[in-house]
Amino acid sequence: MHSYRERALVVRTYDFGEADRIVVLLTPRGLVRSVAKGVRRAKSRFGSRVQPFVLLDVQLYPGRNLDTLTAADTVEYFGSGIIEDYDSYTAASAVLEAAEQLSFHEGELFDLTVAALRRMRDSELPTAVLDAFLLQAMEIAGWAPSLFDCAHCGAPGPHHAFHPGAGGALCENCHLADCATPPTEALRLMWWLAHEAWDAVEAAAQHPGFSDLLSTAHQLTRAHLQWHLERSVTSLNFVDSGWSN
């Protein structure tokens, strides 16, 4: 088998043996688990580049269980503007973790993740960027929430109830006992994020009460993601701890 080159984002690493590191990469072809041999040694040729928030051009040699990472060149660095700020760092970490959980959607998700990190680097609304990514990723996965029409009967909105198990917004006739009852403005904000209407989001951010509205939209987005993903995205706990501080 011949080696191959690929664009990649590091989504997770962990130490292996005395000097090696397991590197989980998100690529246009999906998730690739690889081993970078000797990368933890001080004289490693590319160890410092194999880290989150860097778009890489990597060379890999196929293996039975793990591919071998033999080279890594930096294409674009997203860390500046992310790693210095707690909210941006936790939101960007949640983007990478969620991308790993949803990686079976391959190329489209890779492009979406790169775009989210690029926007996160320059944004003053990291949680909004995260939620936009999650909503668009759920659209790729096929279970995005309905944010205007009733998810059950299709009645046109706006509506005042939301339930992730039912598919999103619900009308009065389809309302469930344990529905959340967010303001319609929160669902509208989610729609803007899902459709990248950033001018509308940034204009809304200038008004009092936007922080509370964004917090509500974030909790609805998280609830819908984890209901359908059926597993937790641990990094979201750190995003939410930033809201509570």
C-alpha positions as CSV (number, residue, x, y, z in Angstrom):
1,M,0.0,0.0,0.0
2,H,1.2,3.5,-0.9
3,S,1.3,6.5,1.4
4,Y,-1.2,9.3,0.8
5,R,-1.6,13.0,1.6
6,E,-4.7,14.6,3.0
7,R,-5.9,17.8,4.6
8,A,-6.7,17.2,8.2
9,L,-7.7,18.7,11.6
10,V,-6.5,17.2,14.8
11,V,-9.6,16.5,17.0
12,R,-7.9,14.4,19.7
13,T,-4.5,13.1,20.8
14,Y,-3.2,10.9,23.6
15,D,0.2,9.6,24.5
16,F,1.2,6.1,23.4
17,G,4.3,4.3,24.6
18,E,7.4,6.3,25.6
19,A,7.6,8.8,22.7
20,D,4.6,8.2,20.3
21,R,1.2,9.8,20.2
22,I,-2.1,8.6,18.9
23,V,-3.6,11.4,16.7
24,V,-7.3,11.3,15.7
25,L,-7.7,13.4,12.5
26,L,-10.8,14.7,10.8
27,T,-10.3,14.6,7.0
28,P,-12.4,15.1,3.9
29,R,-12.7,11.3,3.8
30,G,-13.8,11.0,7.4
31,L,-12.1,10.2,10.7
32,V,-8.6,8.7,10.5
33,R,-6.8,7.3,13.6
34,S,-3.1,7.5,13.3
35,V,0.1,7.1,15.3
36,A,2.8,9.7,15.2
37,K,6.0,7.9,16.1
38,G,8.6,9.7,18.1
39,V,6.6,12.9,18.0
40,R,7.0,13.6,21.8
41,R,10.8,13.8,21.5
42,A,12.3,17.2,21.5
43,K,13.9,16.7,18.1
44,S,10.6,15.6,16.4
45,R,10.4,17.2,12.9
46,F,6.7,18.0,13.1
47,G,5.5,17.4,16.7
48,S,4.7,21.0,17.5
49,R,2.3,21.2,14.5
50,V,0.2,18.2,15.4
51,Q,-2.2,20.0,17.7
52,P,-5.8,21.2,17.7
53,F,-6.8,24.4,15.9
54,V,-4.3,23.8,13.0
55,L,-5.3,22.9,9.5
56,L,-2.6,20.4,8.3
57,D,-1.4,18.8,5.1
58,V,-0.5,15.4,6.4
59,Q,1.2,12.3,4.9
60,L,0.0,9.0,6.1
61,Y,0.9,5.4,5.5
62,P,-2.1,2.9,5.8
63,G,-2.0,0.4,8.6
64,R,-4.2,-2.4,9.8
65,N,-5.5,-0.6,12.9
66,L,-3.8,2.7,12.8
67,D,-2.3,4.7,9.9
68,T,1.2,6.1,10.5
69,L,1.6,9.9,10.4
70,T,4.9,10.5,8.7
71,A,4.7,14.3,7.9
72,A,2.6,17.3,8.8
73,D,2.8,20.8,7.3
74,T,0.8,23.7,8.5
75,V,-1.8,25.1,6.1
76,E,-3.6,27.5,8.4
77,Y,-3.4,28.2,12.1
78,F,-6.6,29.1,13.9
79,G,-5.2,29.1,17.5
80,S,-4.5,32.9,17.6
81,G,-7.7,34.5,18.9
82,I,-9.0,31.1,20.3
83,I,-6.5,29.8,22.8
84,E,-6.1,33.1,24.7
85,D,-9.8,33.4,25.5
86,Y,-11.6,30.9,27.7
87,D,-15.0,31.2,25.9
88,S,-13.5,30.8,22.5
89,Y,-11.3,27.9,23.6
90,T,-14.1,25.9,25.1
91,A,-16.4,26.6,22.2
92,A,-13.8,25.6,19.7
93,S,-13.0,22.5,21.6
94,A,-16.7,21.6,21.6
95,V,-16.7,22.1,17.8
96,L,-13.9,19.5,17.4
97,E,-15.5,17.0,19.8
98,A,-18.9,17.3,18.1
99,A,-17.2,16.9,14.7
100,E,-15.6,13.7,15.9
101,Q,-18.9,12.4,17.1
102,L,-20.5,13.2,13.8
103,S,-17.6,12.3,11.5
104,F,-19.5,9.6,9.6
105,H,-20.8,12.5,7.4
106,E,-17.2,13.0,6.0
107,G,-16.4,15.7,3.5
108,E,-19.2,18.1,4.1
109,L,-18.6,18.0,7.9
110,F,-14.9,18.6,7.4
111,D,-15.5,21.8,5.4
112,L,-18.1,23.0,8.0
113,T,-15.6,22.4,10.8
114,V,-12.8,24.3,9.1
115,A,-15.2,27.2,8.4
116,A,-16.4,27.2,12.1
117,L,-12.8,27.4,13.4
118,R,-12.0,30.2,11.0
119,R,-15.0,32.2,12.1
120,M,-14.3,31.4,15.8
121,R,-10.9,32.9,15.5
122,D,-12.3,36.3,14.6
123,S,-15.6,36.3,16.4
124,E,-16.8,38.1,19.6
125,L,-19.7,35.6,19.8
126,P,-18.0,32.2,20.2
127,T,-21.1,30.4,21.6
128,A,-23.1,31.7,18.6
129,V,-20.5,30.3,16.2
130,L,-20.6,27.0,18.1
131,D,-24.4,26.8,17.9
132,A,-24.3,27.7,14.2
133,F,-21.9,24.8,13.6
134,L,-24.0,22.4,15.7
135,L,-27.3,23.3,13.9
136,Q,-25.7,23.0,10.5
137,A,-24.0,19.7,11.4
138,M,-27.4,18.4,12.5
139,E,-28.8,19.4,9.2
140,I,-26.1,17.3,7.5
141,A,-26.9,14.4,9.9
142,G,-30.6,14.6,8.9
143,W,-32.1,15.6,12.2
144,A,-31.9,19.4,12.4
145,P,-34.7,20.9,14.6
146,S,-37.8,22.4,13.1
147,L,-37.6,26.1,14.2
148,F,-40.7,27.6,12.6
149,D,-43.3,25.1,11.5
150,C,-44.6,22.5,14.0
151,A,-42.3,19.5,13.9
152,H,-45.3,17.2,14.3
153,C,-48.2,18.5,12.2
154,G,-46.5,21.1,10.1
155,A,-48.6,24.0,11.3
156,P,-46.9,27.3,10.4
157,G,-45.3,29.2,13.3
158,P,-43.9,30.9,15.1
159,H,-44.6,28.5,18.1
160,H,-43.9,28.7,21.8
161,A,-42.9,25.1,22.6
162,F,-39.8,23.0,21.8
163,H,-39.1,19.4,22.4
164,P,-36.0,17.6,20.9
165,G,-37.7,14.2,20.9
166,A,-40.6,15.6,18.8
167,G,-38.2,17.3,16.4
168,G,-38.2,20.9,17.6
169,A,-40.9,23.5,17.6
170,L,-44.4,22.4,18.5
171,C,-47.8,24.1,18.1
172,E,-50.4,24.3,20.9
173,N,-52.3,21.2,19.6
174,C,-49.1,19.1,19.5
175,H,-47.6,20.5,22.8
176,L,-46.1,17.9,25.1
177,A,-46.2,18.0,28.9
178,D,-42.4,18.3,29.3
179,C,-41.8,20.8,26.5
180,A,-39.6,23.8,26.9
181,T,-41.4,27.1,26.3
182,P,-38.7,29.5,24.9
183,P,-39.5,32.9,23.6
184,T,-40.1,32.8,19.8
185,E,-37.1,35.2,19.5
186,A,-34.8,32.3,20.7
187,L,-36.1,30.0,17.9
188,R,-35.6,32.9,15.4
189,L,-32.0,33.3,16.6
190,M,-31.4,29.6,16.1
191,W,-32.8,29.9,12.5
192,W,-30.5,32.8,11.8
193,L,-27.5,30.7,13.1
194,A,-28.5,27.7,11.1
195,H,-28.7,29.8,7.9
196,E,-25.6,31.9,8.7
197,A,-27.6,35.2,8.8
198,W,-24.7,36.8,10.7
199,D,-25.7,40.4,9.9
200,A,-29.0,39.7,11.8
201,V,-27.2,38.0,14.7
202,E,-24.7,40.8,15.1
203,A,-27.5,43.4,15.0
204,A,-29.4,41.5,17.6
205,A,-26.3,41.3,19.8
206,Q,-26.4,45.1,20.2
207,H,-29.7,45.0,22.1
208,P,-30.2,44.4,25.8
209,G,-31.2,40.9,26.7
210,F,-29.3,39.3,23.9
211,S,-27.1,37.3,26.2
212,D,-30.1,35.6,27.8
213,L,-31.6,35.0,24.4
214,L,-28.4,33.4,23.2
215,S,-28.2,31.3,26.4
216,T,-31.7,30.0,25.7
217,A,-30.9,29.2,22.1
218,H,-27.7,27.4,23.1
219,Q,-29.5,25.2,25.7
220,L,-32.1,24.2,23.1
221,T,-29.4,23.5,20.5
222,R,-27.5,21.4,23.0
223,A,-30.6,19.5,24.2
224,H,-31.5,18.6,20.6
225,L,-28.0,17.5,19.7
226,Q,-27.6,15.2,22.7
227,W,-31.1,13.8,22.4
228,H,-30.4,12.6,18.9
229,L,-26.6,11.8,19.3
230,E,-27.5,9.7,22.3
231,R,-24.2,10.5,24.0
232,S,-22.7,13.5,25.7
233,V,-20.3,16.0,24.2
234,T,-18.2,16.7,27.3
235,S,-16.7,20.0,26.1
236,L,-20.2,21.5,26.2
237,N,-20.1,21.3,30.0
238,F,-17.1,23.8,30.0
239,V,-18.9,26.0,27.5
240,D,-21.9,26.2,29.9
241,S,-19.7,26.8,32.9
242,G,-18.5,30.0,31.2
243,W,-22.1,31.2,31.0
244,S,-22.6,30.6,34.7
245,N,-19.5,32.6,35.8
